[in-house]
Amino acid sequence: MTGQIVIHAEAVDAQGNVDVADADVTLTIDTTPQDLITAITVPEDLNGDGILNADELGTDGSFNAQVALGPDALDGTV
């Protein structure tokens, strides 16, 4: 669902008294997927085969990954 949604709120107590909110609240719903990550690369994969061998791993078995952020990646979204 994409578009605007309006929320109208009313509260009714046990005696049937109705209290209506001062104003409706309008929200915009956007279900378009965010473009957060454009690429993930592993610089240590020297031959580009997608597999890290013993020569490509660090001495402690570690490796680095680089993540390229897309245009929709804002503080708090990634």
Secondary structure in CASP SS format (residue, H / E / C, confidence):
PFRMAT SS
TARGET T0000
AUTHOR 0000-0000-0000
METHOD secondary structure of the structure
MODEL  1
M C 1.00
T C 1.00
G E 1.00
Q E 1.00
I E 1.00
V E 1.00
I E 1.00
H C 1.00
A C 1.00
E E 1.00
A E 1.00
V E 1.00
D C 1.00
A C 1.00
Q C 1.00
G C 1.00
N C 1.00
V E 1.00
D E 1.00
V E 1.00
A C 1.00
D C 1.00
A C 1.00
D C 1.00
V E 1.00
T E 1.00
L E 1.00
T E 1.00
I E 1.00
D C 1.00
T C 1.00
T C 1.00
P C 1.00
Q C 1.00
D C 1.00
L C 1.00
I E 1.00
T E 1.00
A E 1.00
I E 1.00
T E 1.00
V C 1.00
P C 1.00
E C 1.00
D C 1.00
L C 1.00
N C 1.00
G C 1.00
D C 1.00
G C 1.00
I C 1.00
L C 1.00
N C 1.00
A C 1.00
D C 1.00
E C 1.00
L C 1.00
G C 1.00
T C 1.00
D C 1.00
G C 1.00
S C 1.00
F C 1.00
N C 1.00
A C 1.00
Q E 1.00
V E 1.00
A E 1.00
L E 1.00
G C 1.00
P C 1.00
D C 1.00
A C 1.00
L C 1.00
D C 1.00
G C 1.00
T C 1.00
V C 1.00
END
